[in-house]
């Protein structure tokens, strides 16, 4: 399968994109940097934190659907914080989207991309060293996610509702991942 990726939002989202891209490449699939070069699936890893991020994600979805309509890509898949925040509403707003899936599904990305509809599941209770990892940043930089979520319920913030409760990777996993990245 040829897949293309649009990763929006913060570095935490980018680390999710890096993990599922590496998993797909590790399973023999090809990352196509320009979806117009014939991607079987275009994955949009969205941000949904603030109104402008939601608008940016929706604009990217519309552009992807135009590529699909033109026959340049076969399937549009949406994941990320917009999915965690708005869940089933995405397919109602964009019925031409083929797949909407939770960030929690990234470990099963290869199987998930073969499906259609909405696949939601609870976020993991713990973070671990990713089985697959690659860098989508410049060669001299990399992001190492050590924690995700938040236990505070500030009135102005949606992070606990989008990313779930605070959880961190065990120190030995962080050190091992840093070694692998170096």
C-alpha positions as CSV (number, residue, x, y, z in Angstrom):
1,X,0.0,0.0,0.0
2,X,1.1,3.5,-0.7
3,X,0.2,6.0,2.0
4,X,0.6,9.7,2.4
5,X,0.4,11.7,5.6
6,X,-0.6,15.2,6.7
7,X,0.4,15.8,10.3
8,X,-1.2,18.9,11.9
9,X,-0.8,20.4,15.4
10,X,1.7,19.9,18.1
11,X,4.9,17.7,18.5
12,X,2.8,15.1,20.4
13,X,0.7,14.7,17.3
14,X,3.9,14.5,15.2
15,X,5.2,11.7,17.4
16,X,2.0,9.7,16.8
17,X,2.5,10.3,13.1
18,X,6.1,9.1,13.3
19,X,5.1,6.0,15.1
20,X,2.3,4.8,12.8
21,X,4.3,5.8,9.7
22,X,7.2,3.8,10.9
23,X,4.9,0.8,11.7
24,X,3.5,0.9,8.1
25,X,6.9,1.2,6.5
26,X,8.2,-1.6,8.8
27,X,5.4,-3.8,7.4
28,X,6.4,-3.1,3.8
29,X,4.2,-0.2,2.9
30,X,5.5,2.9,1.1
31,X,5.3,6.5,2.3
32,X,4.5,8.9,-0.6
33,X,5.3,12.4,0.3
34,X,3.0,14.0,-2.3
35,X,-0.4,12.4,-2.2
36,X,-1.0,13.4,-5.8
37,X,1.6,10.9,-6.9
38,X,-0.9,8.1,-6.3
39,X,-1.4,7.3,-2.7
40,X,-3.8,4.5,-1.9
41,X,-4.7,6.3,1.4
42,X,-4.1,9.8,2.7
43,X,-4.0,9.9,6.5
44,X,-4.7,13.2,8.1
45,X,-3.5,13.4,11.7
46,X,-5.5,16.3,13.0
47,X,-5.4,18.9,15.8
48,X,-8.6,19.9,17.5
49,X,-7.4,22.0,20.4
50,X,-8.5,25.5,19.3
51,X,-10.9,26.9,16.7
52,X,-8.2,27.8,14.2
53,X,-6.8,24.2,14.4
54,X,-10.2,22.7,13.9
55,X,-10.6,25.0,10.8
56,X,-7.2,23.9,9.5
57,X,-8.1,20.3,9.9
58,X,-11.4,20.7,8.2
59,X,-9.7,22.6,5.3
60,X,-7.2,19.7,4.9
61,X,-10.1,17.2,4.9
62,X,-11.8,19.1,2.1
63,X,-8.6,19.2,0.1
64,X,-8.1,15.5,0.6
65,X,-11.7,14.8,-0.5
66,X,-11.0,16.9,-3.7
67,X,-8.0,14.7,-4.4
68,X,-10.1,11.6,-3.9
69,X,-12.9,13.0,-6.2
70,X,-10.2,13.7,-8.8
71,X,-9.1,10.0,-8.6
72,X,-5.6,10.9,-7.3
73,X,-6.0,9.0,-4.0
74,X,-8.3,6.1,-3.2
75,X,-9.1,6.6,0.5
76,X,-9.2,9.4,3.1
77,X,-8.5,8.5,6.7
78,X,-8.8,11.0,9.6
79,X,-7.2,10.5,13.1
80,X,-5.8,12.7,15.9
81,X,-7.2,15.2,18.3
82,X,-10.1,16.3,16.1
83,X,-11.4,12.7,16.2
84,X,-10.9,12.4,20.0
85,X,-12.8,15.6,20.5
86,X,-15.6,15.4,17.9
87,X,-15.8,11.6,17.4
88,X,-18.8,10.6,15.3
89,X,-19.5,14.1,14.1
90,X,-16.7,14.0,11.6
91,X,-18.4,11.5,9.3
92,X,-21.7,13.4,9.6
93,X,-20.0,16.6,8.5
94,X,-17.8,14.8,5.8
95,X,-19.6,11.7,4.7
96,X,-17.1,11.1,1.9
97,X,-14.3,10.4,4.4
98,X,-13.7,6.7,4.3
99,X,-12.3,6.2,7.8
100,X,-12.2,8.0,11.1
101,X,-10.1,6.3,13.8
102,X,-8.9,6.9,17.3
103,X,-5.2,7.6,18.1
104,X,-5.4,4.5,20.3
105,X,-5.6,2.5,17.1
106,X,-2.2,3.4,15.8
107,X,-0.7,0.1,17.0
108,X,-3.2,-1.6,14.7
109,X,-2.8,0.9,11.9
110,X,-2.2,-1.6,9.1
111,X,-5.5,-3.5,9.9
112,X,-7.4,-0.3,10.7
113,X,-6.6,1.2,7.3
114,X,-8.4,-1.7,5.6
115,X,-11.7,-0.7,7.2
116,X,-14.3,2.0,6.7
117,X,-16.4,4.0,9.1
118,X,-15.6,5.2,12.6
119,X,-13.3,3.1,14.8
120,X,-13.1,4.6,18.3
121,X,-11.5,3.1,21.4
122,X,-10.3,4.3,24.8
123,X,-6.9,5.9,25.0
124,X,-4.2,3.6,26.5
125,X,-3.8,3.8,30.3
126,X,0.0,3.6,29.9
127,X,2.6,4.7,27.4
128,X,5.4,2.4,26.4
129,X,8.4,2.4,24.1
130,X,7.0,2.3,20.5
131,X,7.6,-0.8,18.6
132,X,8.4,1.3,15.5
133,X,9.8,4.8,15.4
134,X,11.0,7.2,12.7
135,X,11.7,10.9,12.5
136,X,9.7,13.1,10.2
137,X,11.7,16.2,11.2
138,X,15.1,17.5,10.1
139,X,17.9,15.0,10.6
140,X,19.4,16.9,13.5
141,X,16.2,17.1,15.5
142,X,13.7,14.6,17.0
143,X,10.8,14.6,19.4
144,X,10.7,12.2,22.3
145,X,7.3,11.9,23.9
146,X,7.7,11.2,27.6
147,X,4.1,11.8,28.7
148,X,0.6,12.5,27.3
149,X,-2.7,13.8,28.7
150,X,-3.5,15.9,31.7
151,X,-5.3,15.4,35.0
152,X,-6.1,19.0,35.5
153,X,-9.6,20.1,34.4
154,X,-9.0,23.8,33.6
155,X,-12.1,25.5,32.3
156,X,-10.3,26.9,29.3
157,X,-8.5,23.7,28.2
158,X,-9.7,20.6,26.3
159,X,-6.5,18.5,26.6
160,X,-7.9,16.1,29.3
161,X,-10.9,15.5,27.0
162,X,-8.9,15.0,23.9
163,X,-5.7,13.3,25.1
164,X,-7.1,11.6,28.2
165,X,-5.7,11.5,31.7
166,X,-2.0,12.1,32.4
167,X,0.3,9.1,31.8
168,X,4.0,8.9,31.3
169,X,6.4,6.3,29.9
170,X,8.6,4.3,32.3
171,X,12.0,5.9,32.6
172,X,13.8,2.8,31.1
173,X,11.5,3.1,28.0
174,X,12.4,6.8,27.7
175,X,16.1,6.1,27.9
176,X,15.9,3.2,25.5
177,X,13.9,5.3,23.0
178,X,16.5,8.1,23.3
179,X,19.3,5.7,22.6
180,X,17.5,4.3,19.5
181,X,16.8,7.8,18.3
182,X,20.4,8.9,18.7
